[in-house]
Amino acid sequence: MGTESWDTLRKQARHLENDIDLKLIAFNKVGAAAPAPAAGSSDTAPLLGDHVFESLSLEIEQMLDKLSGLNEKMAEISGTGAAVMHVLQRHREILHGYRQEFLKIQANHTTRMEREELLRGSGLGPSMSSPSTSGLSRRDMYLKENTHLHNSSSMVNDQISIAMETKEHLTSQRQHMKRFQTRMHDISHRFPLISSLVQRINIRKRRESLILGGVIAVCTILLLMYAFH
């Protein structure tokens, strides 16, 4: 039952990690979008963008809390194997990475909002800030993709390590079974020899009994003949 619970929780954690990953991509895109309206645009545009950003922020925060709870549950029922502890540690590292990225996107968005406010207050248009914002967003996206590739590579390495450990365990069991079969084979071959030896011993005991009985009988007859004569 504990193994099934571990597998179920781990599947849920992986699924939730994938969802968080997708949400962070969307969150980063919304946060990287320029919040300031262009000339002639509606004043409700930045409000709508802020609403989407805040909604995604709340949703991702709840998902991160849920993933943290899953990791705690896995830690409560996990065994002491090196592979299990390694996988659990990897899930914790992924959670930590997602939290850091989430806070980084929030900080970048706040900085970008403050910059836009300063530019609007100084009379500068959004066109002056868009190259810097675009470059920052592209750099963040490259860093994010690099992080995703690193996480994927680490997960693959974890799976390979578990597979290698399982293979070694199965190989060890196979060797034990071969030794057991060899011993049983040797014992089965020794049984006819043991049976033959027991038969020879029984035949010799019978022969010695007959000889001893014959000697006793001859001695008894001689004694009787000597006694009566």
C-alpha positions in Angstrom: 0.0 0.0 0.0 2.9 2.4 0.8 4.5 1.7 -2.6 1.2 2.5 -4.4 0.8 5.7 -2.4 4.3 6.7 -3.3 3.8 6.0 -7.0 0.4 7.9 -7.0 1.9 10.9 -5.2 4.9 11.0 -7.5 2.6 10.9 -10.6 0.6 13.8 -9.1 3.8 15.7 -8.4 5.1 15.2 -12.0 1.7 16.3 -13.5 1.6 19.3 -11.2 5.2 20.2 -12.1 4.3 20.2 -15.8 1.3 22.4 -15.2 3.4 24.8 -13.1 5.9 24.9 -15.9 3.3 25.9 -18.5 1.8 28.4 -16.1 5.2 30.0 -15.5 5.7 30.4 -19.2 2.4 32.2 -19.6 3.1 34.1 -16.4 6.4 35.3 -17.8 4.8 36.4 -21.1 2.1 38.4 -19.3 4.7 39.9 -16.9 7.0 40.8 -19.8 4.2 42.6 -21.7 4.4 46.4 -21.6 1.7 47.6 -19.2 1.5 51.1 -20.4 -1.1 51.9 -23.1 -0.2 53.3 -26.4 -1.5 56.6 -27.7 -5.2 56.5 -28.3 -5.7 53.2 -26.6 -8.2 52.5 -23.8 -7.2 53.1 -20.2 -8.7 49.7 -19.3 -5.9 47.8 -21.2 -3.3 48.0 -18.4 -6.0 47.2 -15.8 -6.9 44.0 -17.8 -3.2 43.1 -18.0 -2.8 43.6 -14.3 -5.9 41.5 -13.6 -4.5 38.6 -15.7 -1.1 38.9 -14.0 -2.6 38.9 -10.5 -4.9 36.0 -11.3 -2.0 33.9 -12.7 0.1 34.9 -9.7 -2.5 33.6 -7.3 -3.1 30.4 -9.2 0.7 29.6 -9.5 1.2 30.3 -5.8 -1.6 27.9 -4.9 -0.1 25.2 -7.2 3.3 25.7 -5.6 1.8 25.2 -2.2 0.0 22.1 -3.4 3.3 20.7 -4.8 5.0 21.4 -1.5 2.3 19.4 0.3 2.8 16.5 -2.1 6.5 16.6 -1.5 5.9 16.5 2.3 3.5 13.5 1.9 6.1 11.6 -0.2 8.7 12.3 2.5 6.4 10.9 5.2 5.9 7.5 3.4 9.3 7.3 1.5 11.7 4.5 2.4 15.4 4.7 3.2 16.7 3.7 -0.3 19.2 5.9 -1.9 17.2 6.0 -5.2 14.0 7.1 -3.4 15.8 9.8 -1.4 17.5 11.0 -4.6 14.1 11.3 -6.4 12.5 13.1 -3.4 15.5 15.5 -3.3 15.1 16.2 -7.0 11.4 17.0 -6.6 12.3 19.4 -3.8 14.9 21.1 -6.0 12.4 21.5 -8.9 9.9 23.1 -6.4 12.7 25.4 -5.2 13.6 26.3 -8.8 9.9 27.1 -9.6 9.6 29.3 -6.5 12.7 31.2 -7.4 11.5 31.7 -11.0 8.0 32.8 -9.8 9.5 35.4 -7.4 11.9 36.5 -10.2 9.0 37.1 -12.6 7.1 39.0 -10.0 10.1 41.2 -9.2 10.8 41.9 -12.9 7.1 42.8 -13.5 7.2 45.2 -10.5 10.4 46.8 -11.7 8.9 47.1 -15.2 5.8 48.7 -13.8 7.8 51.2 -11.8 9.9 52.0 -14.8 6.8 52.7 -16.9 5.4 54.9 -14.2 8.6 56.9 -14.1 8.7 57.2 -17.9 5.1 58.4 -18.0 5.8 60.9 -15.2 8.8 62.3 -17.0 6.9 62.6 -20.3 8.8 59.9 -22.2 6.7 57.6 -24.4 6.6 53.8 -24.2 8.6 53.6 -27.4 11.8 54.5 -25.5 11.3 51.7 -23.0 10.2 49.0 -25.4 13.7 48.0 -26.6 15.0 47.5 -23.1 11.8 45.6 -22.1 12.0 43.4 -25.2 15.7 42.6 -24.6 15.1 41.8 -21.0 12.1 39.5 -21.9 14.1 37.7 -24.5 17.0 37.1 -22.1 14.7 35.8 -19.5 13.1 33.5 -22.0 16.5 32.1 -22.9 17.4 31.6 -19.3 14.0 29.9 -18.7 14.5 27.5 -21.6 17.9 26.7 -20.4 16.5 25.9 -16.9 13.8 23.7 -18.5 16.4 21.7 -20.5 18.5 21.3 -17.3 15.5 20.1 -15.3 14.5 17.6 -18.1 18.1 16.3 -18.3 18.2 15.9 -14.6 14.9 14.0 -14.5 16.2 11.7 -17.3 19.4 11.1 -15.3 17.3 10.2 -12.3 15.3 7.7 -14.3 18.5 6.1 -15.6 19.9 5.8 -12.1 16.8 4.1 -10.9 16.8 1.7 -13.9 20.5 0.9 -13.3 19.9 0.2 -9.6 16.9 -2.0 -10.4 19.0 -3.9 -13.0 21.7 -4.5 -10.4 19.2 -5.8 -7.9 17.6 -8.2 -10.4 21.1 -9.4 -11.4 21.9 -10.1 -7.8 18.7 -12.0 -7.3 19.4 -14.0 -10.5 22.8 -15.0 -9.2 21.3 -16.1 -5.9 18.7 -18.3 -7.7 21.5 -19.8 -9.8 23.5 -20.7 -6.7 20.3 -22.3 -5.1 19.6 -24.3 -8.3 23.2 -25.5 -8.4 23.0 -26.7 -4.8 19.7 -28.5 -5.3 21.2 -30.1 -8.4 24.2 -31.3 -6.5 22.0 -32.7 -3.7 19.8 -34.5 -6.2 22.9 -36.2 -7.7 24.2 -37.2 -4.3 21.0 -38.9 -3.2 21.6 -42.1 -5.3 25.1 -42.3 -3.8 23.8 -42.0 -0.3 21.1 -44.6 -0.9 23.6 -47.0 -2.3 25.9 -46.5 0.7 23.1 -47.1 3.1 22.2 -50.3 1.3 25.7 -51.6 1.5 25.9 -50.8 5.2 22.6 -52.7 5.7 23.9 -55.7 3.8 27.1 -55.8 5.8 25.2 -55.5 9.0 23.0 -58.5 8.0 26.0 -60.5 7.0 27.7 -59.8 10.3 24.5 -60.7 12.2 24.3 -64.0 10.4 27.9 -64.8 11.1 27.6 -63.8 14.7 24.4 -65.9 15.0 26.1 -68.9 13.4 29.1 -68.6 15.8 26.8 -68.4 18.8 24.8 -71.4 17.6 28.0 -73.5 17.1 29.3 -72.5 20.5 26.0 -73.4 22.2 25.9 -76.8 20.5 29.5 -77.5 21.6 28.7 -76.5 25.1 25.6 -78.7 25.3 27.6 -81.7 23.8 30.3 -81.1 26.3 27.8 -80.9 29.2 26.0 -84.1 28.4 29.1 -86.2 27.6 
